[in-house]
Amino acid sequence: QSQAWLGSPPDLASIPCGNITKQKAVWLTKTLLAYPPVSDHPQCPLQYTLHASSTASLQLTPRGISKADVALPLALKSGGLPDDLAAKWPHLKDYDCLELPGGGADVAQLVQCQLAVEVVDSRGRRVVDASGVQLQGVLDDCFAYDGPLGAAIDPTTSSVSLRVWAPTAASVTLLLFDTPRGGEEA
């Protein structure tokens, strides 16, 4: 097999492994995440870490994920996803199951952050994969809400209350206008 390069061959060690803008990791419950098996390293012990940035500043470099406010170790659970989660999320049934040790973390704070999982070859301390994190499972598990939402007018006082469900929001802004079609802010 022949190879041709214009100039020097690329330094493969300078290319980051993974992509934190793609969300392969799925946070399912307060303490459990699903991650696709890293097939390139089936015999090598891997270490998993959940990184969080409150300013969405995470960067993937050849040395791993940087600029995290918090880095939490994740433990690989033997046996894969529990049966109830595999039944609820059948498309994830072959994923590895990762656990936040010690009963979890401050989920309410973490879901407001940019999140990514880093996978490191524990022998060579080399990053072998990285991914962003989907939140739909943990939001349902920890923050499910089935009460009233939206605007409601109290007929006795003519006051208006507004209810929102936004567990990932850092803040919520309400804009009021002086006319139904917009106009100036009230």
Disulfide bonds with the S-S distance in Angstrom:
none
